[in-house]
């Protein structure tokens, strides 16, 4: 699909709408924060590149935090992330975010149980304060099945252009699949709120995931000239959907039977 003329035309139309969205953000001093979380190799980075390809770099930033320094480990956990919050007239893309502490860190043993609980007890209130202050937050979780993840890891190993993507976490992603699932579900259950919901993106097909996640942002945003390009703005609910807490609760009950 990604090499078809139809896909390329559709992508460009959606990117034109993103330019209109950014122009409105700049003109009206809006602040938009889009968080990209998900399984390793689920397509977060590629999606961000397609979001940002034609945006004005003066009105947007991509934040991909490295491992914290010794000084940063002694700070309040959220402190370094706050430096990346959007200024008026700016769109920020978080390539992973403070939610590292909700999933990756407890699975990999990078934080203590007390640090994990402290984060989980604070994050909803912090996001509410940011939203109350006028920041629009969209939280994506890019999902992928186990086979697709393994295939993408193998492709990275054999392609020198992709080897930089491999990490220690990648090496253990398959081995710790169930642990990641456990903490992912706990994160959804405790941090999915009406004002800051989690949005699940099916990342098994990268091309479709890119199109539909762009559509979601456009559908959830108000901006001058919206829809004038003429392409579909509402995402396919089979590929992009809000997290369903009722489904998770029912699933856990059935697992106990």
C-alpha positions in Angstrom: 0.0 0.0 0.0 2.7 2.5 1.0 4.2 2.6 -2.6 0.8 2.9 -4.4 -0.1 6.2 -6.1 -3.4 6.2 -4.1 -1.6 6.0 -0.8 0.9 8.8 -1.7 -1.9 11.1 -2.9 -4.0 10.4 0.2 -1.0 11.0 2.5 -0.2 14.3 0.8 -3.8 15.5 1.1 -3.7 14.8 4.9 -0.3 16.5 5.2 -1.8 19.5 3.5 -4.5 19.5 6.2 -1.8 19.3 8.8 -0.2 22.4 7.4 -3.6 24.2 7.7 -3.8 23.0 11.3 -0.3 24.3 12.1 -1.0 27.6 10.5 -4.1 28.0 12.8 -2.0 26.9 15.8 0.6 29.6 15.0 -2.0 32.3 14.2 -4.0 31.8 17.4 -1.2 30.9 19.8 -2.5 27.4 20.5 -0.5 24.7 22.1 -0.8 21.1 20.9 1.0 18.1 22.5 0.9 14.7 20.7 2.3 11.8 22.6 3.5 8.7 20.8 3.8 5.6 22.9 3.6 1.9 22.1 5.3 -1.4 21.5 8.9 -1.3 20.2 8.9 -1.4 16.3 5.2 -0.5 16.2 5.8 2.5 13.9 5.9 5.5 16.2 9.0 7.1 14.7 7.8 6.6 11.1 4.4 8.1 12.0 6.1 11.2 13.5 8.2 11.6 10.4 5.1 11.6 8.2 3.3 14.0 10.5 6.1 16.5 10.4 7.5 16.2 6.9 5.8 19.3 5.5 5.3 21.3 8.7 7.2 24.6 9.4 10.1 23.6 11.7 9.8 27.0 13.4 6.4 26.0 14.7 7.0 22.5 15.9 9.5 20.3 17.7 10.1 16.5 18.0 11.1 15.6 21.6 12.9 12.2 21.9 14.4 12.2 25.4 17.7 10.3 25.9 18.6 8.4 29.0 18.5 10.8 32.0 21.8 12.2 33.1 23.0 11.7 36.7 21.8 15.2 37.5 18.4 14.6 36.0 17.9 11.4 38.0 18.0 13.5 41.1 15.3 15.9 39.8 11.6 15.6 40.1 10.7 13.0 37.4 8.6 15.3 35.3 11.0 18.2 35.4 13.0 17.4 32.2 9.8 16.7 30.2 8.3 20.0 31.1 11.1 21.7 29.1 9.5 20.1 26.0 6.0 21.4 26.6 4.6 23.5 23.7 5.0 27.2 23.7 2.2 29.4 22.3 1.9 28.7 18.6 3.7 25.4 18.7 3.0 21.7 18.1 5.1 19.2 20.1 5.6 15.5 19.2 6.8 13.4 22.1 8.6 10.3 20.7 8.0 8.4 24.0 7.2 10.5 27.0 6.9 10.5 30.7 4.9 7.3 30.2 8.3 5.5 30.1 7.8 5.2 33.8 4.5 3.5 33.4 5.6 0.6 31.2 9.3 0.4 30.1 10.9 1.3 33.4 9.1 -1.1 35.6 9.5 -3.9 33.1 13.2 -3.3 32.7 13.8 -2.6 36.4 14.8 1.1 35.7 12.7 2.4 38.5 11.6 1.2 41.9 8.1 0.2 42.8 7.8 3.3 44.9 8.9 5.6 42.0 6.4 3.8 39.8 3.5 4.4 42.2 4.5 8.0 42.8 4.3 8.6 39.0 1.0 6.8 38.6 -0.4 8.9 41.5 0.7 12.2 39.9 0.3 11.9 36.2 -3.5 12.3 35.9 -3.4 15.5 38.0 -0.5 16.9 36.0 -2.2 16.3 32.7 -5.4 17.9 34.0 -3.4 21.0 35.0 -1.8 21.2 31.5 -5.2 20.8 29.8 -6.8 23.4 32.1 -4.0 25.8 31.2 -5.0 25.4 27.5 -2.7 22.6 26.1 -4.5 20.1 23.9 -3.1 16.6 24.6 -3.5 13.6 22.3 -2.0 10.3 23.6 -1.4 7.6 21.0 -0.5 4.0 21.8 0.8 2.2 18.7 0.0 -1.5 19.0 1.5 -4.4 17.1 1.2 -8.2 17.3 4.1 -10.3 18.4 4.9 -11.8 15.0 5.0 -8.5 13.3 7.3 -7.1 16.0 9.7 -10.0 15.6 9.8 -9.6 11.8 10.6 -5.9 12.1 13.4 -6.6 14.6 14.9 -9.1 12.1 14.7 -6.5 9.3 16.5 -3.9 11.5 19.3 -6.4 12.2 19.9 -7.0 8.5 19.7 -3.4 7.3 22.5 -1.1 8.3 20.2 1.9 7.7 17.9 0.6 10.5 20.4 -0.8 13.0 20.5 2.5 15.0 16.9 1.7 16.0 17.9 -1.4 18.0 18.3 -1.0 21.7 18.6 -3.0 24.9 14.8 -2.8 25.4 14.3 -4.1 21.8 16.4 -7.2 22.6 14.1 -8.1 25.5 10.8 -7.0 24.0 9.8 -10.5 22.8 11.1 -12.3 25.9 9.2 -9.8 28.2 6.1 -9.5 26.0 3.7 -10.6 28.7 5.2 -8.2 31.2 4.9 -5.3 28.8 1.3 -6.3 28.3 0.6 -6.3 32.1 2.0 -2.8 32.7 0.5 -1.5 29.5 -3.0 -2.5 30.7 -2.3 -1.1 34.2 -1.3 2.2 32.5 -4.5 2.3 30.5 -6.7 1.4 33.4 -5.2 4.1 35.7 -4.3 6.9 33.2 -7.1 6.8 30.7 -9.4 9.8 31.6 -12.2 11.7 29.9 -10.0 14.7 29.4 -6.9 12.8 28.4 -7.9 9.5 26.9 -5.6 6.9 25.4 -6.0 6.3 21.6 -5.0 2.8 20.3 -3.5 2.7 16.8 -3.2 -0.7 15.1 0.4 -0.6 13.8 0.5 -3.9 12.0 0.2 -2.0 8.7 2.5 1.0 9.0 1.0 2.8 6.0 -2.6 2.6 7.3 -1.5 3.5 10.9 0.1 6.7 9.6 -2.9 7.8 7.6 -5.4 7.0 10.3 -3.4 8.6 13.2 -3.1 11.8 11.2 -6.8 11.7 10.5 -7.5 11.3 14.3 -5.5 14.5 15.1 -7.3 16.4 12.4 -10.7 15.2 13.5 -10.1 16.2 17.1 -8.7 19.6 16.2 -10.6 22.8 15.3 -8.7 25.0 12.8 -9.4 27.5 10.0 -9.9 25.9 6.6 -10.6 22.5 8.1 -11.7 20.0 5.4 -11.1 22.3 2.4 -8.6 19.8 0.9 -11.5 17.4 0.5 -10.0 14.2 1.9 -11.6 12.1 4.6 -10.8 13.3 8.1 -12.5 10.8 10.3 -10.3 7.8 11.1 -11.3 4.2 10.6 -12.5 2.9 14.0 -11.1 -0.5 13.2 -7.6 1.0 13.1 -7.8 3.9 15.5 -10.0 3.8 18.5 -10.2 5.2 22.1 -9.2 2.7 24.7 -12.1 0.7 26.0 -11.9 0.3 29.8 -15.1 -1.8 30.0 -13.5 -4.3 27.6 -10.4 -4.6 29.8 -12.4 -5.1 33.0 -14.5 -7.8 31.3 -11.4 -9.5 29.9 -9.8 -9.6 33.4 -13.0 -11.1 34.9 -13.1 -13.8 32.2 -9.5 -14.6 32.7 -10.2 -15.4 36.4 -13.1 -17.8 35.6 
